[in-house]
């Protein structure tokens, strides 16, 4: 059972590669994903012998990492070596394998540096259509406890929130959803800025509630916050205040009073933030896959999804189990329980009634069998 099918892992064999590889293994295990390595070399020189040696060395390094993945019982794709512009080739490789997520290191810069994000990672973020997971040097993400997701109510931030919810469920982490509004400043007019900002905050809180109502937050440890000020500054302040391990945010979004995730804001935050982060555009990274056609495996996978809070995915698998056996009582009960959890009483009652009908049919069938045996 996979929640994220394919993850592309870009490595450059520098000191930070070990941290990228270790955290990629953590995510692959948690989400049952396939990992595919890519390493980009510059265009060939005029010396074929040197080029051959460089390629052979890269192939050997990739093979070592791939063997480590396999020793950790992680499914792997064929490692790739590409030539040319680093960011272009990484994005091309992600399209080639149909990646749902790209993992890349943030670069080798230290905390004392004013710019924390490497050039390649920054360009991949800009070019990639799928989410990009940028891992900061030295950060161990095996125990994610606190996640932050700033939202501006756009589709991009909605996708980022879906990813944040998925990670929060899988890691059993606390999720903070932040919304920032632009504060009204004092002008030469007699308008009271405090009153205007109180109204703006109320409006933002109402819109945030409407936005969150569209997402499945049932049984999730989360909080919602509204702040006024500079979006990038408020995001960075929230990261420090909540000791955030992982940030998820959209890289494009709305403009005007509610702006928060415009490119300039995302760029500023990702260049300064010390925690690892995942950026999203039009796509989220969830792509569920269950290859088996076995009834019991479908049901067991559905039960696991229900336990982890992925209720809509669980419903899909319960239905698939019923396609294999339309009288499968555990799946009917699972659907009734899941719809009840989602507050959908109509469907919950529908599958409760279907459960009763199947039980009655089974009872009638047993009676008929008993009558036939007695008559014979």
C-alpha positions as CSV (number, residue, x, y, z in Angstrom):
1,X,0.0,0.0,0.0
2,X,1.5,3.3,-1.1
3,X,0.5,6.8,-0.2
4,X,3.2,8.5,-2.3
5,X,4.1,6.3,-5.3
6,X,7.4,7.8,-6.6
7,X,10.0,10.0,-5.0
8,X,12.9,11.4,-6.9
9,X,16.0,11.9,-4.7
10,X,18.6,14.3,-6.1
11,X,22.1,13.8,-4.8
12,X,25.4,15.6,-5.4
13,X,27.8,13.5,-3.2
14,X,28.7,16.4,-1.0
15,X,28.8,16.1,2.8
16,X,25.0,16.9,3.1
17,X,24.1,13.8,0.8
18,X,24.1,11.5,3.8
19,X,21.4,13.6,5.5
20,X,19.3,13.8,2.4
21,X,19.6,10.0,1.9
22,X,18.7,9.2,5.5
23,X,15.6,11.4,5.5
24,X,14.5,10.1,2.1
25,X,14.5,6.6,3.6
26,X,12.4,7.8,6.5
27,X,9.8,9.3,4.2
28,X,9.8,6.3,1.9
29,X,9.2,3.9,4.8
30,X,6.4,6.1,6.2
31,X,4.6,6.5,2.9
32,X,5.6,3.2,1.3
33,X,7.2,5.0,-1.7
34,X,9.6,4.0,-4.4
35,X,12.9,6.0,-4.4
36,X,14.8,6.9,-7.6
37,X,18.2,8.5,-7.4
38,X,19.4,11.2,-9.9
39,X,22.9,12.8,-10.1
40,X,23.6,15.5,-12.6
41,X,27.1,15.9,-14.2
42,X,28.2,18.9,-16.2
43,X,28.4,18.6,-20.0
44,X,31.3,16.5,-21.1
45,X,34.8,17.9,-21.6
46,X,37.1,17.3,-24.5
47,X,38.9,14.5,-22.6
48,X,36.9,11.3,-23.1
49,X,39.0,9.4,-20.6
50,X,38.4,11.9,-17.9
51,X,34.6,11.9,-18.7
52,X,34.5,8.1,-18.5
53,X,36.3,8.1,-15.1
54,X,33.9,10.7,-13.7
55,X,30.8,8.9,-14.9
56,X,32.1,5.6,-13.5
57,X,32.8,7.2,-10.1
58,X,29.2,8.7,-10.1
59,X,27.7,5.3,-11.1
60,X,29.6,3.6,-8.2
61,X,28.3,6.2,-5.7
62,X,24.8,5.9,-6.9
63,X,25.0,2.1,-6.7
64,X,26.2,2.3,-3.1
65,X,23.2,4.5,-2.1
66,X,20.8,2.3,-4.0
67,X,22.0,-0.7,-2.2
68,X,21.5,1.0,1.1
69,X,17.9,1.8,0.1
70,X,17.4,-1.9,-0.7
71,X,19.0,-3.0,2.5
72,X,16.4,-0.8,4.3
73,X,13.7,-2.7,2.3
74,X,12.7,0.4,0.3
75,X,11.6,-0.1,-3.3
76,X,13.9,1.5,-5.8
77,X,13.9,2.7,-9.4
78,X,16.9,2.6,-11.7
79,X,19.5,5.3,-10.7
80,X,19.9,8.0,-13.3
81,X,22.9,10.0,-14.4
82,X,22.2,13.1,-16.4
83,X,24.3,15.8,-18.1
84,X,23.7,19.5,-18.3
85,X,22.1,22.2,-16.2
86,X,21.5,20.8,-12.7
87,X,18.0,22.2,-12.0
88,X,16.8,21.5,-15.6
89,X,17.9,17.9,-15.5
90,X,16.4,17.3,-12.0
91,X,13.0,18.6,-13.1
92,X,13.3,16.5,-16.4
93,X,14.1,13.4,-14.4
94,X,11.1,14.0,-12.1
95,X,8.8,14.1,-15.2
96,X,10.5,11.0,-16.7
97,X,9.6,8.8,-13.7
98,X,6.3,10.5,-12.9
99,X,7.5,11.6,-9.5
100,X,5.0,12.8,-6.9
101,X,7.7,14.5,-4.8
102,X,11.3,15.7,-5.4
103,X,13.8,15.5,-2.5
104,X,16.9,17.7,-2.6
105,X,19.4,19.1,-0.2
106,X,19.3,22.8,0.7
107,X,23.1,23.2,0.1
108,X,26.2,23.4,2.2
109,X,25.7,26.9,3.6
110,X,25.9,27.2,7.4
111,X,23.5,28.9,9.8
112,X,25.7,32.0,10.1
113,X,25.2,32.8,6.4
114,X,22.5,35.3,5.4
115,X,21.3,33.0,2.6
116,X,20.4,29.5,3.6
117,X,19.0,28.1,0.3
118,X,21.3,26.7,-2.4
119,X,20.9,27.9,-6.0
120,X,20.0,24.5,-7.4
121,X,17.3,23.8,-4.8
122,X,15.9,27.3,-5.4
123,X,15.7,26.8,-9.2
124,X,14.1,23.3,-8.8
125,X,11.4,24.8,-6.6
126,X,10.6,27.4,-9.3
127,X,10.6,25.0,-12.2
128,X,9.0,21.9,-10.7
129,X,5.2,21.3,-11.0
130,X,5.3,18.7,-8.3
131,X,6.1,19.4,-4.6
132,X,9.7,19.9,-3.7
133,X,11.1,18.7,-0.4
134,X,14.2,20.7,0.6
135,X,16.1,19.2,3.5
136,X,18.3,21.4,5.6
137,X,21.8,20.2,6.4
138,X,22.0,18.3,9.7
139,X,18.3,18.0,10.3
140,X,16.9,14.6,11.4
141,X,13.3,14.3,10.3
142,X,12.6,10.8,11.7
143,X,10.7,12.4,14.6
144,X,8.6,15.3,13.2
145,X,6.6,16.8,16.0
146,X,5.6,20.3,14.8
147,X,4.5,21.3,11.3
148,X,3.5,24.7,10.0
149,X,1.4,25.4,7.0
150,X,0.7,29.1,6.0
151,X,-2.3,29.5,3.8
152,X,-3.9,32.3,1.7
153,X,-7.0,30.3,0.6
154,X,-5.6,29.7,-2.9
155,X,-5.6,26.3,-4.7
156,X,-1.8,26.2,-4.1
157,X,-2.1,26.6,-0.4
158,X,-4.9,24.1,-0.4
159,X,-2.6,21.5,-1.9
160,X,0.1,22.4,0.6
161,X,-2.4,21.9,3.4
162,X,-3.4,18.5,2.1
163,X,0.3,17.5,2.2
164,X,0.7,19.0,5.7
165,X,-2.3,17.0,6.9
166,X,-1.0,13.8,5.4
167,X,2.4,14.2,7.1
168,X,0.9,15.2,10.4
169,X,-1.2,12.1,10.4
170,X,1.6,9.7,9.4
171,X,4.0,11.2,11.9
172,X,1.3,12.0,14.5
173,X,2.6,15.6,14.6
174,X,1.0,18.8,15.7
175,X,-0.1,21.0,12.8
176,X,-0.4,24.8,13.0
177,X,-2.3,26.5,10.1
178,X,-1.4,30.2,9.8
179,X,-3.2,32.9,7.9
180,X,-1.7,36.5,7.7
181,X,-3.6,39.7,6.7
182,X,-2.1,43.0,5.8
183,X,-2.4,45.5,8.6
184,X,-3.8,49.0,8.0
185,X,-1.3,51.7,8.9
186,X,-2.0,55.2,10.2
187,X,-2.6,57.8,7.5
188,X,-3.4,61.5,7.4
189,X,-7.1,60.5,7.5
190,X,-9.0,60.2,10.8
191,X,-9.7,56.5,10.3
192,X,-8.8,54.5,13.4
193,X,-6.3,51.9,12.3
194,X,-7.0,49.7,15.4
195,X,-10.7,49.4,14.4
196,X,-9.8,48.6,10.8
197,X,-7.4,45.9,11.8
198,X,-9.9,44.4,14.3
199,X,-12.3,44.1,11.4
200,X,-9.6,42.7,9.1
201,X,-8.7,40.1,11.7
202,X,-12.3,39.0,12.1
203,X,-12.8,38.7,8.3
204,X,-9.6,36.7,8.1
205,X,-10.6,34.3,10.9
206,X,-14.0,33.7,9.2
207,X,-12.4,33.0,5.8
208,X,-9.8,30.7,7.5
209,X,-12.7,28.7,9.1
210,X,-14.4,28.4,5.7
211,X,-11.2,27.3,4.1
212,X,-10.4,24.6,6.8
213,X,-14.0,23.3,6.6
214,X,-13.0,22.0,3.1
215,X,-10.2,19.8,4.5
216,X,-10.3,16.6,6.6
217,X,-9.0,17.6,10.0
218,X,-11.0,15.1,12.0
219,X,-9.0,13.6,14.9
220,X,-5.9,15.7,13.9
221,X,-3.9,17.6,16.5
222,X,-4.0,21.1,15.0
223,X,-4.4,24.7,15.8
224,X,-5.3,27.8,13.6
225,X,-3.8,31.2,13.9
226,X,-4.4,34.6,12.3
227,X,-1.8,37.3,12.4
228,X,-1.4,40.8,11.0
229,X,1.7,42.1,9.4
230,X,4.4,41.1,6.9
231,X,3.6,37.6,5.7
232,X,7.3,36.5,5.6
233,X,8.1,37.9,9.0
234,X,5.0,36.4,10.6
235,X,5.8,33.0,9.1
236,X,9.3,33.1,10.4
237,X,8.1,34.2,13.8
238,X,5.6,31.3,13.9
239,X,8.4,28.8,13.0
240,X,10.5,30.0,15.9
241,X,7.6,30.3,18.4
242,X,6.3,26.8,17.7
243,X,9.7,25.1,17.2
244,X,8.6,23.9,13.8
245,X,10.4,20.9,12.3
246,X,8.8,21.1,8.9
247,X,7.2,24.0,6.9
248,X,4.8,23.4,4.0
249,X,3.7,26.3,1.8
250,X,2.6,27.2,-1.7
251,X,4.9,29.1,-4.0
252,X,2.2,31.1,-5.7
253,X,-1.1,32.4,-4.5
254,X,-3.4,35.3,-4.1
255,X,-2.7,39.0,-4.3
256,X,-4.2,42.0,-2.6
257,X,-5.1,42.2,1.1
258,X,-4.9,38.5,1.7
259,X,-1.6,37.9,-0.1
260,X,0.8,35.6,1.7
261,X,2.3,33.0,-0.7
262,X,3.3,35.1,-3.6
263,X,6.6,34.2,-5.1
264,X,8.5,36.9,-3.3
265,X,7.2,35.9,0.1
266,X,7.9,32.2,-0.5
267,X,11.4,33.1,-1.7
268,X,12.2,35.2,1.3
269,X,10.9,32.6,3.8
270,X,12.7,29.7,2.2
271,X,16.0,31.6,2.0
272,X,15.9,32.4,5.7
273,X,14.2,29.5,7.4
274,X,16.4,27.0,9.2
275,X,13.9,24.1,9.1
276,X,13.3,21.8,6.2
277,X,10.3,22.6,4.0
278,X,8.1,21.4,1.2
279,X,6.8,23.8,-1.5
280,X,3.7,23.1,-3.6
281,X,2.1,24.6,-6.7
282,X,-0.9,23.0,-8.5
283,X,-0.3,19.4,-7.2
284,X,-0.2,17.6,-3.9
285,X,2.0,14.5,-3.5
286,X,-0.6,11.9,-2.4
287,X,-1.1,9.2,-5.0
288,X,-2.5,6.1,-3.4
289,X,-1.8,2.7,-5.0
290,X,-2.7,-0.8,-4.0
291,X,-1.5,-3.4,-6.5
292,X,-3.1,-6.5,-4.9
293,X,-6.6,-7.7,-6.0
294,X,-6.9,-9.8,-2.8
295,X,-10.1,-9.1,-0.8
296,X,-8.4,-9.4,2.6
297,X,-5.6,-7.1,1.6
298,X,-8.0,-4.5,0.3
299,X,-9.9,-4.6,3.6
300,X,-6.8,-4.6,5.8
301,X,-5.4,-1.6,3.8
302,X,-8.7,0.2,4.2
303,X,-8.6,-0.4,8.0
304,X,-5.1,1.0,8.2
305,X,-6.1,4.1,6.3
306,X,-9.1,4.5,8.6
307,X,-6.8,4.2,11.7
308,X,-4.4,6.8,10.2
309,X,-7.2,9.3,9.5
310,X,-7.2,9.0,5.7
311,X,-11.0,8.5,5.6
312,X,-11.7,9.3,2.0
313,X,-9.0,6.9,0.8
314,X,-10.3,4.3,3.2
315,X,-13.8,4.7,1.6
316,X,-12.4,4.1,-1.8
317,X,-10.7,0.8,-0.7
318,X,-13.8,-0.4,1.1
319,X,-15.7,0.1,-2.1
320,X,-13.0,-1.8,-4.1
321,X,-13.3,-4.6,-1.6
322,X,-17.1,-4.7,-2.2
323,X,-16.5,-4.9,-5.9
324,X,-14.6,-8.1,-5.2
325,X,-17.4,-9.4,-2.9
326,X,-20.5,-7.2,-2.6
327,X,-21.6,-9.1,0.6
328,X,-18.4,-8.5,2.5
329,X,-19.7,-7.6,5.9
330,X,-16.5,-6.1,7.3
331,X,-16.3,-3.6,4.4
332,X,-19.9,-2.6,4.8
333,X,-19.4,-2.0,8.5
334,X,-16.2,-0.1,7.7
335,X,-18.1,2.2,5.3
336,X,-20.8,2.8,7.8
337,X,-18.2,3.6,10.5
338,X,-16.2,5.9,8.2
339,X,-19.1,7.9,6.9
340,X,-20.3,8.3,10.5
341,X,-16.8,9.7,11.4
342,X,-17.1,12.2,8.5
343,X,-20.5,13.3,9.7
344,X,-22.3,11.9,6.7
345,X,-25.3,10.3,8.4
346,X,-27.2,9.5,5.1
347,X,-24.4,7.3,3.8
348,X,-23.7,5.9,7.3
349,X,-27.3,4.8,7.6
350,X,-27.2,3.4,4.0
351,X,-24.4,1.0,4.8
352,X,-25.8,0.1,8.2
353,X,-29.0,-0.9,6.4
354,X,-27.1,-2.8,3.8
355,X,-25.3,-4.7,6.6
356,X,-28.6,-5.7,8.1
357,X,-29.9,-6.8,4.7
358,X,-26.8,-9.0,4.0
359,X,-27.1,-10.5,7.5
360,X,-30.8,-11.2,6.9
361,X,-30.0,-12.8,3.5
362,X,-27.3,-15.0,5.1
363,X,-29.8,-16.0,7.8
364,X,-32.4,-16.9,5.2
365,X,-29.9,-18.8,3.2
366,X,-29.0,-20.9,6.3
367,X,-32.6,-21.6,7.0
368,X,-33.2,-22.7,3.4
369,X,-30.1,-25.0,3.6
370,X,-31.4,-26.5,6.9
371,X,-34.8,-27.1,5.3
372,X,-33.3,-28.8,2.3
373,X,-31.2,-31.1,4.5
374,X,-34.2,-32.1,6.6
375,X,-36.3,-32.8,3.4
376,X,-33.6,-35.0,1.9
